[in-house]
Amino acid sequence: MADAALDDLGIVTGEAVALDVRPTSWPLRALGALIDWLCELGLFLALMFGVLAFGIVSGDGAMSRALLIIDLVLSFVIVPTVLETATRGRSVGRFAIGSRIVRDDGGAIAMRHAFIRALSGVVEIVFTLGGLAAVVGLLNRRSKRVGDLLAGTVSQHERVPRPPSNAIAVPESLTDWAAIADVGRLPDPLARRIAAFLAQAPRMVPASRQRLATALAAEAAPYVAPLVEAPPEELLAAVAAIRRDRELTALMLERERFQDLAATLNATPHGFPDR
């Protein structure tokens, strides 16, 4: 049951590796499909207007029907197929909503996938005004339409919000103290709780914020020397910043040591010929 749920909600490669991506939601897919449909309809009308403007259509009904079919196929099948193939699953509507069509295993689609989707789109989007695609998408947990089910594709949402910056600096009132302070390594659970508090503090109720800051500062006090008289939240920010800077410095020094040893580690044993 767990494997089935994972396969239905996410993207699983051929090697059974689950990819951490999000399928595009139904409202976003509907918006993207509407934009694409308006673009295709505009192309269809523009080509038809061009045919009429140049007087290509005469009194011959067969010629008129042939040109209408060519215009329909070109606007709603050929152009979407070429565009989706050239952009590797993108279209005007998908550029707008930040999504891409990929295979069920997460790979890039080929022309056959784009052609199947465009051909089925004539029926489920153009002829039914999107009604069939909307119903099928609502009944599918990954918002697939008929073309996706036939082609083995899924819409992957690529535009995600930029993660907020949680950079913490030493408060100005504690700058002089930070230069001489000795902050020991905090236990991992305490360090995670302090980091979570500092990230969520602006959204907390003042009373709860003060109470939690006081409790965390009391837990961190045994690892700080000399202990300074400061507001609990400022003390926590200074402690977190000092530990971050020192751990970064330690990592940089370790990397420099490995770089100095790289030549020795990668060299062949003494007297062993280079081949």
N, C-alpha and C positions, 0 to 999 in steps of 0.2 A: 504494500500500500504506500509506503514512504517513497519507493522508487517511482511509482506511478505518479504520485503527486508532484515529485520533483520534475519529472519529464513533462508534465502538463503545464507547469508554471514557469519553468526555466528553459534554457537551451542546453542540451547535452550533446557533446561531440560523439564521433564514431568510436572513440576510445573510452566512452562512458565517463567523461569528465564534465561535470556541471560547470557552465560558465555563469559568472556573476553579472548577468545583464537583465534588463527589464523589458518585457514585451510592451509594446505601445498600447495604451488604454483605448477603449472603444471610442470615447469622445474625441480624443486626438486623431484617431484613425478616420473618424467621420469628418473632422475638419480638414484633414489632409486630402481625403477623397473628394470633398466638395471643391477645394481649390484646384485639384487636378481636373475635375470634371468641367469646371468653368473655363480653364485654360484650353482643354480639348474642344469644348463647344465653341470658344472664340476662334480657334484655328479652323474648325469646320465651317463656321459662318464666313470667316475671312476668305477661305478658298472658294466657297460658293459665290461670294460677292465678286471675287476675281474672275471666276468663270463667266458670270453674268456681265461684268463690266467689259470684258474683251469680246463679248458676243459669240462665245464658243457654242452656247446652247442655241439650237435652232428649233424649228417646229417639229423635229424628229423626236418622238417620245422615247424611243429606245436609247438614243444618244443621251437624253436627259437623265434617264434612269441609270445608265452606265456611269455617267459622271457623278451622279449622286452616290452610287455605291463605292466608287473609287474614293470620293471625298470622305465618306464614312469610314472606310477601311484605313485610309491614310491617317485620318485625324485621331481615331480611337483605338487603332491596333498598331500600325507601323511606327508612328512617331513615339507613342509611349514605350513600345518594345525597345526601340533604338536608344531612347533617352535612359531608360532604366538599366539597360545593359552597359551603356557607356559610362554611366555614373555609379555603377556597381550597387544598384538597388535604391538609388535616390530618384526623386522627381521634384517638380516645383512645390507641390504640397508637402512633401516630406522634408524638403529643405526648410520650409516654413515652420513645421512642428518639431523638427529635429529627430527624425527617425530614418530607418533604412531597412529595406527588405533583404533578409538573409535566408539561407537554407535552414532547415530544422536542426542541422548539426552546427550551425553558426558560420558556415563558410559562405563565400561570395556566390551570388546567383550567376547563372549563365543565360545565354539568349533564350534557351528553351523555357526556362522558368519565367522569364519576362514575357515571352510570347503566350504561354498558357494563361498567365494572369491577365494580360491585355485582352486576349480572346474571350475569356470568361467574363471579363469586366463589361463587355458589350451587352451581355445578357443581364448580369446582376446589378449593373450600375446604370448603363445608358437606357436600356429598354424598360427597366423597372424603376428608374429614377432613384437607385440606391436602396430600394426597399428590401430586395432579397439579400444584399450584402449586409444591411443593418440587422436583419433578423438572424442570419447565420452568425454574425459577429457577436451579437448579444448572447447567443446560446453557447459560444465557445469561450473557454476561460482565458485563452490567449488572443481573443478578438480576431480570430482568423475569418476571412471570407471564403467563398467557394473557390476562388482562384488560388488562394493559399493552400487550401486542402488538396486541390488537384496537383499543384506544382510542388508541394512539400516545402513551403516557405513560411516565414513568420516575420512580422514587423518588429524590429528591435529599436527601442527608444535609446538614443545616444546622447541627447542633450540633458545633462544633469546639472543641478545648481552647484555653483562654485562653493567649495567648503569654506566656512568662515575662518578667519585667522584668529587663532587662540594664542598668539604671541604675548608673552607676559614679560614685563620689564620690572626692574627694581624700582620701587617708588623713590622719588627724589629725596624725600625726608630720610630715607635709609641708605642713601648712596655711600656716605662715609662709613657707616657701619658695615656695609656689604664688602668693603675693601679689606676689612680685617676679620670678618666673620668666618667661623669654621662650621660648616654645615655638613654633618655626616650623612652617609647614605641612608635614606628613609626606607622603611619596609615597603615592599611593592603595594600591598593593599592601601596603606596610608598615602603613598604617593599618588595612586590612582584616585583616591577620594579627594585629595587636595586639588588635583587637576580638574576633576569633574566639578568641584565646587566653584573654582575660579572661572570655569567656562559658563556655568549656569547662574552665577551670582547676580548679574544684572537683571535676570528675570525672576528673582526670588522676592518673596515678601520681606520687608526690612527686618521684622522681628525674627523670622526664621533664619534670615541671612546672618544676622548678628550672633544668634545662638549657635549656629553650625560653625561659623568662623571661630568663635571662642573655643568650642570643643576641639576643633581640628588644630588650633594653635597650641592648646594644652598638650595634645598628643605629640606634636612636632617639637615642643620645647626641649625634651631631653636630648635631641640630636643637634641642637644649636648652641654655639658658644662663641662669644659671650651672649647671653640673652639680653635683648634690648626691650625697653618699654615702648611699645608701638601698638596702634590699633591691630586687632587680630587679623583682619583681612589683608592689611598692608604687610604684616609679618609673613603671612602665607605666600603672598605674591613674591616677596623678596626671597624666601626660602626656595620656592619653585624655580625662580630665575637663576639663582646661584647654582642649584643642583644641575639645571639644564646646561648652563655654560660650562660647568666643570666636567660633566659627562661628555659634552661635545669636544672639549679640549682633549680628554683622555682618548676618545675615538680617533681624533686627528693624529695624536702622537702614535697610537697603535698602527694606523695606516702608514705613517712615515717609516716606522720600524720595519713593517713588512715590505715597503718599497725598497728600503736599503738592503734587505735580505733577498730581494727577488733575484738578483744576479747570481747569488750563491746557490739559492734553492733550485734555480732553473739550469745551472751549469752541469755539465757532465762530470763524472768522477775524475779524479786526477789520473792522467795517463790514458783515459778512455778516448778513443779517436772520435772526432766529429764526423758524422755521416749525413 
